[in-house]
Amino acid sequence: MYITIYMENELIKLLEKFFRKQISEEEVIRLKKLFSQTDTESILSVYYKGKWEKAGFDPENEVEEHIWKKLQEHIQSKPAPVKLPLWRKYLRIAASILIPLFCIGLGYYLSGNKIKQVEENTIVQVEVGQKANVQLPDGTHVWLNSAGLLTYDNTYNQKERVVYLQGEAYFEVNRDITRPFIVKANNISVETLGTTFDVKAYPDDDCVTAILIDGSIRVSSPSHSEVLKPNEKLTVTKNNGQFSISHLQAADKNVSWINNQLAFEQERLEDIAKTLERMYSIQIRFASENLKDIRFSGTIKNHNMENVLQLITFVSPIRYSLENDTTFVIQSR
């Protein structure tokens, strides 16, 4: 029994190093030997079935058998050093099964979001109304909000760690003083060695924002640069590149969307409307332009669309009506 437990721990550890490209030649030889043993398939079966059960997903036997065969072929055919090509057709299934091995957050396959590799670029795409938790090859965690897109290439975690973002993402960056972590979004770069922050950069928004929770980040454009302190929010206006820093009472409340909450701190109603449109795949129309500049602060835990609008109208001088199944109209009281 002791030998089985030891083998299980060693097998999982080596597999994680294999898929993160951190495995030595000697370890590859040891991994191949483990894969040739009779207990290996049952150990992996128990391991990834546990991950499936946590997600409430019961895989078909055919899918399970296919994954085992592909994984076995992949390990046995790889020399060291390892350069891993991600599978195309079965990537979403494999990512959900072997979370630590592929460094992809559980729930991706289940939520209907997409992850794929195109010309050696890894692309993570979140559908409207969905969210995803992704673990990058260096262990950095990323929460990607509704209608978001995150991209990185196969040079990630070599000399530096660069990701490209469209949408909103919350980052918990593993500290590495030798490899800076850089988020590129809308001609803006956010750089850190390791910290916690949020970047919001939707293509149809007028501004790009960065909120620092912990540590420090440098936000740069071609003409300007600022270093943020915790509980600071930087807003970059797209049309003129202007930087504006504001202090937040509690920055973590502004990223409560990762916990399925909505929190606003003196947010313009027009910007709140864009958030709701992305969450619920609806349209919000304003009866007059001046209504867009009304500001709202508060935290909303109930994500029912009607309840969100009711809470906002309760404390604001507005009312709403339903024009059709997917369009809401904001009017003055």
N, C-alpha and C positions, 0 to 999 in steps of 0.2 A: 504493500500500500504506500509506503514511504517513497519507493522508487517511482510509482505512478504519479504521485503528487509532484515529485521533483521534476519528472519528465514534462508534466503539464506546464509547470511554471517556466521551465527552460524553453519549451516549444513556443509558448505565447510570447515570451521575451524576445526570442530570436526572430519570430515572424514580424513583430513590431519594428525591430531594427532593419529587417530586410526591406519592408515597404517604405521605410523612411530613408533608405539609402545610407544607412549608418553601420552596415554589417561588414565585418572583416572576412578575408578569404578563409581563414580557419573556421569562422562561425558558419559560413555558407556550407562548408563540408560537414560540419556537425548537424546543421539543419537538414541537409539531404539524408543523413543517416537516420535522423528522427522520423522523417517522412517515410522511410522504408520499414519502420516498425509497425506491428499489427495494431497497437493501441492508438496510433495517431489519429485515425479517422474518427474513432469514438470520442477521443478527447476534444477534437475540434467540433464534433457534432454537438456535444453537451455545451461547449463554450458558446457557439453562435446561436444555438437554440435558446439559451438563456437570454441572449440579446433580443431574439425574436419575441419571446414571451413578454418581455418588458414593454415591447411596442404593441402587444396585442395582435401579433401577426402569426399565422400558422402556415409555414411554407409547404408547398406541395413536394412530394417525394422526388418528383422528376427535377424540380428546380434545385433541391438540396443535392441530389446526386450529380447534377451538372456542375454545380459550384465546386464540389469536392474534386471532381476530375480535372477541372480547369486549374484549380489551385495547385494540385499535385503535379500536373504537367509543367506549370509555370515555375515552381520551385526547382524541380529536377533538371530543367533545361537551362537554368541560369548560371553562368559563370560569375566569378567575382573579378573586379568590382561590379556591383549591380546597378543597372540603369533600367528603371521600371517603366514599361509602356502600359498605360491603363487600358483595361478591356473596354471595348466600345459597346457591344450589344448588351452585355450583362453587367455593366458598371453600376447601374442604380441598385440592382439586386445585391451585388457583392458588397457595395458600400454599406448597405443596411445590415448585412450579415457580419462583416468583419470590421467593425467600427475602428478599433485601435489600429488595425493593420493598414487600412486605407486612410485613416485619419479623417473620416467623414462622419458627421453627426447623425445619430440614429433618428429616424423620423423622416429622412429625405425621401426614401422610397415610398413611405406611407402617405406623405402629404401631397404627392403628385408633383413636387418640384423637380427640377432637372439638374443633372450634373453630367458633363461630357468633356471629352478631350478633342480639340480641333487643332491640328497642326502643332501638337505638343503644348497647347495652352489648355489649362483646366478652367472650365467655365461653370460657375454655380449660379443658377437662375431660380428665383422665387416667384411663384405665381401670385397674382393679385389676391389679397386677403389671407395669404399664408406667411409664415415665418420659418426660418431654419437656423439650426445651430451647427456650425461647421468647425471641425478641428483641422488646422493647417499642418503641413508636414513637420514644422518645428514645435508643435504643441500649442501654438496660439489658438485661442477660441474666438470665433466670429459669430455673432448673431446677426442675421440678415433679415431686414424688414420687408414688408409687402412690396412686390414688384421690383425687387432689388436684383442687381447683377454684380457678381464678383469674379474677377479673372486673375490668374497668375500663370506664369510659364514654368518650364522645367529648370530654369536657373534659380528658382526660388530656394532660399536657404543655402546658397553657395557663398557668394561675397556679400550679398544683401538680401533682404526680404521685401519684395515689391508686389503689391496687389493693386488692381484697378477696380474702382467702384463706380457704379451707377445706382443711386438709391440711398438708403440709409443702412448703416451697419454699426454695431457696437463691438469694440475690440478689447480683448484681454490678452495683451501681448506678452509672450514669454521673454524675459530679459536676456539679452545677448549683446554684450558690449562690443563684440567683433562684427556683428551683422545688424545694421540699422533696419528697422521696420518702417516701410514707407507706403502710405496710401495715396494714390494719384486719382484725383477726381475733378473734372471740369477745370483743367488748367491750374489746379491747386495741389500742392504736395503737403502731406502731414507726416512728419518724421519723428520717430522715437526709438529708444533702445529697449524699452519695455515698460508698459503702463496700461491704463484703462481709459478709454475715451470713445466718443461717438462722433461719426461723420455722417452728415446728411447732404446728399448731392444728387437730387433727382434732376433729370434733364429739363423738365418743364418748370422747375422752380426758379425764382428770380435770384436766389441767394444760395451759397454753400455755407453750411454751419459746421463748427467743430466744438464739442463740449468735452472738457477735461474732468474726469472723475478723480484720478489719482496719478501722481508722478508729474511728468512734464512732456509737452509736445511742441514742436516747431511747425508752424503753418506758413507756407511760402507760396508766393505767386511770382511771375517773372519780374515784378516791380517792387515787391514788398515782402516782409517777413516779420512774424511775431512769435514769441514764446509764451505759451499759456501756463497759468497756474491752476491748481485744483479749484473747482467751482467757478471757472470762467468759461464764457461762451464767445466764440469768435464768429462773426458773420461777415462773409465776403460777398459784396454785391457784384453780380456777374457783368452788368453793362459797363461799369466804370472801374471795377477792381478794388473798390474801397473796402478797407478793413475796419471793423467796429467790434470792440470788446465790451461785454457786459458781465456783471457779477451775478451769479445765481445763488439763492439761499441754500439750495440743496440740489446739486447737479444730478445726483443719482435719480431724483424724481423725474428728471427730463428724459431719462432712458428707461422708464418703467414699462415701455412697450415690450421689452424682452420678458416681462412677467405678466403679459396680457392685460396691462393697464394702460390707460391714456392719461397723461399728465401734461398740463400746459401752464406756463408761467408768463403772463402778459403776452399771450400769443394772438396775432391778428386773426380775425375770423376767416379771412380768405385763406390763410395758411392752414387753419384747422380744417376747413372744407376740403382742401387738397389731401390732407391726411385721411379724412373719412372716405373720400372718393377712392383712394388706393386700397383701403381696408375692405370696403363693402362693394366695390365695383359698381358705384352709382355715380350720378351727376348731381351737383349742387349749383343752383343758379341764384344769383342775387337780384332782387327787384330794383335795387339802386346801388350805385358805386360806393356811396358813403358807408354802407353797411359793412363793407369789406374791412374797414379800419377799426371796427369795434374789437376790443381786446378782452380776452378771457383767461382766467387762472383757475386751476382746479385739477383734481384727480378723479377719474371716472373708472370704476372697477367693473361695472356691468357693460359688456360690449354689445348689447342689443342696440341696433341702429336707432330705433325709436327712442329708447331710454337715453342715449347719448344726446340726441337733439333736444329732448325734453329738459334734461339737466342744464344744457347751455342756455336754452330760451328762458328757463326759470330765473336765472340771474342776469340776463341780458335783455335789452329793450328790443327784442325781436320775436317773431313767431315764424312758423314754417308751415308749408302745405305740400301735399303730394301731387305733383303734376301728372305723373304716370307711375308705372311700377318701379322705375329706376331713377326718377328725377325729382329732387326736392327743391322747393323755392323758398328762399329766406326773404322775409319781409319785415317792415317795421310794425310795431304793435299799434 
